Amino acid sequence: MTMQAVQIREYGGSAQLVLAEVPVPVPKPGKGEALVEISHAGVNFIDVYMRQGVYRNSETYRNEPPFIPGMEGGGIVADVGPGVHRLNVGDRVAYCLVLGSYARYAAVPAWRLAKVPDDVLMPVAVTLMLQGSTAHYLSHSLFDLRAGMTCLVHAGAGGVGQLLTQIARMKGARVISTVGSAEKAAGVHVVYDGVGQATFTGSLKALRRRGTLALFGGASGAVKSVNPLDLAEAGSVFLTRPHLWDYTATAEEIDRRAGDLFKWVAEGRLKVAIDREFPLGMAKAAHDVLESRQSKGKIILNVEETA
């Protein structure tokens, strides 16, 4: 049995994203696995990093060409393996941080799958799994935002930025999402920086004494090195470079984050902006739009459409 999927046969630019006919990942799910028939896949900067080879030596996000990219997807359960009791064939599910969502089918550890309520559209659910969970852990776990605090969110119009800004405001925090200079933002409790190279120095300057800089991405390029003395000079500040993986480490943690996000959407408290959808065969165009930093929300691949 075969399926259509996007493959990366060697690291490089967006031209390496090639639509191909490949075998379905498993004829029958293994122990603890589910086979998901994917309808939508999220396009994220981690996919760009994978394509470029940034994570080629990563223990957390290990990959080696040829591989099917995509770390976020959603659809229905097509089959379950032995030992899977919390899911049934036909369940609507979404997930993140399992490589291979740019494809019609993916084999996914069942514990990483979140059930999607009927009143949440699948493209919205997919968006919430990676970008939403990132916004959730940044504001609830990495740094527990509280009423009266001030945070700076870089790229506030981007996918994570829009969600993080809304969640921070729900928690009563003051949010600065764009600033003309570091001085205008000086004194914030926490900076959420997914831009990286272009904003890192300004992020440090914007922190109050003993503030926290959460460097969770590198849309403008990775920060190559940090002088520990710079953290002292910035006010004895804290720097962390987190992986979402470590904040979705159990089924309970995934369910808690997804449950909050799905509930807020259903209640109308959290708005999800989807910039546009591309058919699976236009993955290159989707990456080009993402890397141009011109998108105003989530970019989705409609896996049911190949061209």
C-alpha positions in Angstrom: 0.0 0.0 0.0 1.4 3.4 -1.0 0.5 7.0 -0.2 1.5 10.5 -1.4 4.0 12.3 0.8 6.5 15.1 0.7 10.1 13.9 1.0 13.4 15.5 1.8 16.2 13.5 0.1 19.0 15.8 1.2 19.3 18.9 3.4 19.0 22.3 1.8 16.5 24.9 0.6 12.8 24.6 -0.1 13.4 23.0 -3.5 14.3 19.8 -1.5 10.6 19.3 -0.7 9.5 16.8 -3.3 6.1 15.1 -3.7 6.5 11.4 -4.0 4.6 8.1 -3.9 6.0 6.1 -0.9 4.9 3.1 1.2 2.5 3.7 4.0 4.7 3.8 7.2 3.4 0.6 8.7 0.9 -2.0 7.4 -0.3 -2.5 11.0 0.5 -0.2 13.9 2.9 -1.6 16.5 2.4 -1.8 20.2 1.2 1.5 21.6 0.9 3.1 18.1 -2.0 4.4 16.1 -2.1 4.9 12.3 -3.5 8.4 11.6 -5.1 9.2 8.3 -4.0 12.9 8.0 -6.2 15.6 6.6 -4.1 18.6 7.6 -0.5 19.3 8.6 1.0 22.4 10.2 3.9 24.2 8.7 6.3 25.5 11.3 9.8 26.8 11.6 11.0 23.5 13.1 10.2 22.0 9.6 12.5 24.6 8.1 15.2 23.7 10.6 14.8 20.0 9.8 15.0 20.7 6.1 18.2 22.7 6.5 19.8 20.1 8.7 19.9 22.2 11.9 18.7 19.2 13.9 20.7 16.5 12.1 22.6 15.8 15.4 19.8 16.4 17.8 18.9 13.6 20.2 15.4 15.2 20.7 14.5 15.7 17.0 16.7 13.2 15.3 16.3 12.9 11.5 18.3 11.6 8.5 17.5 12.0 4.8 15.5 10.7 3.1 12.6 11.5 5.4 9.1 12.9 5.4 9.0 16.3 7.2 6.2 17.7 9.3 6.0 17.8 13.1 2.3 18.6 13.4 -0.8 16.9 12.0 -4.4 15.9 12.5 -7.0 13.6 11.1 -8.8 10.4 12.1 -7.5 7.2 13.6 -7.4 4.6 10.9 -6.1 1.7 13.0 -4.6 1.1 16.5 -2.0 -1.3 17.6 -1.9 -3.7 20.7 -2.2 -2.0 24.0 -4.0 1.1 22.8 -7.1 1.6 24.9 -7.8 5.3 24.9 -8.4 5.6 21.2 -10.8 4.0 18.7 -10.8 3.8 14.9 -12.6 7.0 13.6 -11.6 9.3 16.5 -10.6 12.8 15.5 -7.1 13.4 16.7 -4.2 15.9 16.5 -0.6 15.7 17.5 2.8 17.3 17.3 6.5 16.4 17.6 6.3 13.2 15.6 8.1 13.5 12.3 6.2 12.7 9.1 3.0 14.7 8.9 3.5 15.9 5.3 1.9 12.6 4.2 -1.5 10.9 3.9 -0.7 8.5 6.8 1.5 8.6 9.8 2.3 6.1 12.6 2.1 8.0 15.9 2.7 6.9 19.5 -0.9 6.8 20.8 0.1 8.8 24.0 1.0 11.8 21.9 -2.5 12.0 20.3 -5.0 14.5 21.7 -8.7 13.9 20.9 -10.3 16.8 19.1 -13.8 17.8 20.1 -16.4 17.9 17.4 -16.8 21.7 17.7 -13.2 22.4 16.9 -12.2 22.5 13.2 -9.2 20.3 12.3 -7.0 23.1 10.9 -7.6 25.0 14.2 -6.8 21.9 16.2 -3.6 21.3 14.3 -2.5 24.9 14.8 -3.1 24.5 18.5 -0.9 21.4 18.9 2.5 22.9 18.2 2.0 26.7 18.2 -0.7 26.6 20.8 1.1 24.2 23.1 4.2 26.4 22.8 2.3 29.5 23.8 0.7 27.5 26.7 4.0 26.2 28.1 5.8 29.6 27.7 3.1 31.4 29.7 2.1 28.6 32.2 5.2 26.4 32.8 8.5 28.0 31.7 7.5 31.3 33.2 4.2 31.5 35.1 2.8 34.8 34.0 0.6 36.6 36.5 -1.6 39.6 36.7 0.5 42.8 36.9 3.5 41.4 35.1 4.8 42.7 31.8 6.1 40.5 28.9 7.6 41.3 25.5 6.5 39.0 22.7 8.6 39.2 19.5 6.8 38.6 16.2 3.5 39.2 17.9 1.7 38.9 14.5 3.1 35.4 13.9 1.5 32.1 14.7 2.9 31.6 18.2 2.9 35.4 18.9 -0.8 35.8 18.3 -1.7 32.9 20.6 0.8 33.9 23.2 -0.4 37.5 23.3 -4.0 36.4 23.9 -3.1 33.8 26.6 -0.9 36.3 28.4 -3.7 38.8 28.5 -6.1 36.1 29.8 -3.7 35.7 32.7 -3.8 39.5 33.4 -0.3 40.3 32.1 0.6 43.5 30.1 1.8 42.5 26.7 4.3 44.5 24.5 4.3 42.8 21.1 6.2 45.5 19.0 8.6 48.1 20.2 10.6 50.8 18.4 13.6 50.4 20.6 14.8 48.3 23.4 14.6 51.3 25.8 10.8 51.5 25.2 10.4 47.9 26.5 13.1 48.1 29.3 12.0 46.4 32.5 9.8 43.5 31.3 9.6 40.4 33.5 10.0 38.0 30.5 10.9 38.2 26.8 9.5 35.5 24.5 11.9 35.5 21.6 11.2 33.1 18.6 13.1 35.4 16.2 16.7 34.7 17.5 19.7 36.3 15.9 18.1 39.6 14.9 16.5 40.3 18.2 18.6 38.5 20.8 20.7 41.5 21.9 17.7 43.8 22.2 15.8 41.1 24.1 18.6 41.1 26.8 18.5 44.9 27.1 14.7 44.8 27.5 14.7 42.7 30.6 14.4 44.0 34.1 16.9 42.9 36.7 16.7 39.1 37.2 14.3 38.8 34.3 13.9 35.8 32.0 14.6 35.4 28.3 12.9 32.5 26.7 14.7 31.9 23.3 12.3 29.4 21.8 13.2 29.7 18.1 15.4 31.4 15.5 13.2 32.7 12.6 16.0 35.1 11.6 18.8 32.6 12.2 20.1 30.7 15.2 21.9 32.5 18.0 25.4 31.0 17.6 27.0 31.8 21.0 26.3 33.5 24.3 28.9 35.1 26.6 27.7 34.2 30.1 29.0 37.6 31.3 26.5 39.3 29.1 23.7 37.8 31.2 25.3 39.3 34.3 25.7 42.7 32.7 22.1 42.6 31.6 21.0 42.4 35.2 21.8 38.9 36.3 19.1 37.6 33.9 18.1 34.1 33.1 18.3 32.6 29.6 16.7 29.4 28.6 16.5 27.6 25.2 13.5 25.3 25.6 12.2 22.4 23.5 8.4 21.9 23.4 9.2 18.2 23.7 10.2 18.7 27.3 6.9 20.5 28.1 4.8 17.7 26.5 6.6 14.8 28.1 3.5 12.8 29.1 0.1 12.0 27.9 -1.4 13.9 30.9 0.6 17.0 30.0 -0.4 16.9 26.4 -4.1 16.4 27.3 -3.9 19.3 29.8 -2.5 21.8 27.4 -4.7 20.7 24.5 -7.7 20.6 26.7 -7.2 24.2 27.8 -6.6 25.4 24.3 -9.6 23.5 22.8 -11.8 24.8 25.6 -10.7 28.4 25.1 -11.4 28.2 21.4 -14.9 26.7 22.0 -15.7 29.4 24.5 -14.6 32.1 22.0 -11.8 33.3 24.3 -9.0 32.3 22.0 -8.9 33.2 18.3 -6.8 31.2 15.9 -5.7 33.0 12.7 -5.0 30.8 9.8 -3.1 32.7 7.1 -3.7 30.3 4.2 -3.9 26.6 3.2 -1.7 25.0 0.5 -2.3 21.6 -1.1 0.3 19.0 -0.1 2.1 19.3 -3.5 2.8 23.0 -2.8 4.9 22.4 0.4 7.8 24.4 -1.2 5.5 27.4 -1.6 4.3 27.1 2.0 7.9 27.1 3.2 8.8 30.1 1.1 5.9 32.1 2.6 6.9 31.0 6.1 10.5 31.9 5.6 9.6 35.3 4.1 8.1 36.2 7.5 5.1 37.7 5.7 2.5 35.4 7.0 -0.1 36.7 9.4 -1.0 33.5 11.1 -0.8 29.8 10.6 0.2 28.1 7.4 -1.5 24.7 6.8 -1.0 21.9 4.3 -4.3 20.3 3.2 -3.1 16.8 2.8 -6.3 15.7 1.1 -5.4 18.0 -1.8 -2.1 17.1 -3.7 -2.0 20.0 -6.2 
